[in-house]
Amino acid sequence: MAVIPAHEPGSMPPYHPAMPTPRVLLHAFSTFKLGGPQARFVQLANAFGPQYRHIVVAMDNCFDAGARLGPQVNWQPLALAVKKGGTLANRGAFRQVLQAQLPHLLLSYNWGAIEWAAANWPQVVPQVHVEDGFGPEEATQQLPRRVWMRRALLGWPGVPVVVASRQLERIATQVWKLPASQVQFIPNGVAIDPAYMEKRRLAPTNKGILTIGTVAGLRPEKNIARLIKAFAAVRATQPARLIVVGGGPELAVLQQLASSLGVAADVEFAGYLPDPISRLIEFDLFALSSDTEQLPIAMLEAMACGIPVVATRVGDVAQIIPEVAQAGLAEPTDGAFASALQGAIQHRALWPQWSHAGQQRANEFYSLVVMQRHWQQAFDI
């Protein structure tokens, strides 16, 4: 086991004798590249500051999301020699890590880190398992082997499970057969720096060109290809541009698709950005074209910025979108999404209502303050 030295902006704050000893939390991710779970962790860690000491492990030893952690965060990336070859391949090695580190709490995130639940049985340290959603292989149905593994590794030992959506809550209790008392729904929350809101208000607008945008990893389940196809239909009828913020393995395929549809000059692949809100505030319309989601943070951020949304009807998205803006929802098919996007544009006069209601919904039910309060209870379990 090798330890990656702490580095800016994740370096350890200097020890001061007057500082209380923080609780140590070991966070086990499949990757610490920026995605939904990682973005939420960054939000919470930055908000809590030195209140906790975080040890972060990643099954791929990638710690890119650490660049978004502020200097006030006490955290340590820990690199591991990870074996590939099944759910129990690393059980012994990971158990040794737990015994050596002895954190106050182990937090394992999603199926990609389920091995940590196996390593912690019989229990070495208290544990909370967190589920945020699924990859493309489970977009439409649960894989039986994974259902049984979750039931065995989480249900039988009584591991508390935090879920990020009501849909996941139903799956955890009805499909995985976990007791309802063991499952807690904590909605994602967002906070937009007022400086960004002021920058958006003061930015010059080009009413002649519609700016559609999204923030997403370029992975199959995000189905950015669906968005590019729908955008090409829009671009055929009016001046428009598409901004895609995020990186991932599908970049080359998506660039080729934009080129083949004749819209490459109007599609900007902005890549991974440590601060995606800096581009989000440029959007006239936010588009979410995913095959599977639960409670998407990027969409909540768009709503909190007062940006109208067009989205696929997946996860809790339909419950998040206000009633007045439900016309922006579509079934997760190419045709339905393209129709919803074009329909929303045709009814652009309604966008101020969509924006106001969305912003109100985000601020009231999906604030960082509310999320932080619930997660503090989970961290202090």
Beta strands, then each sheet from edge to edge (+ up, - down):
strand 1: 2-3
strand 2: 23-29
strand 3: 52-58
strand 4: 74-79
strand 5: 105-109
strand 6: 127-131
strand 7: 161-163
strand 8: 183-185
strand 9: 210-215
strand 10: 240-245
strand 11: 267-271
strand 12: 285-288
strand 13: 309-312
strand 14: 329-330
sheet 1: 1+ 4- 3- 2- 5- 6- 7- 8-
sheet 2: 11+ 10+ 9+ 12+ 13+ 14+
end
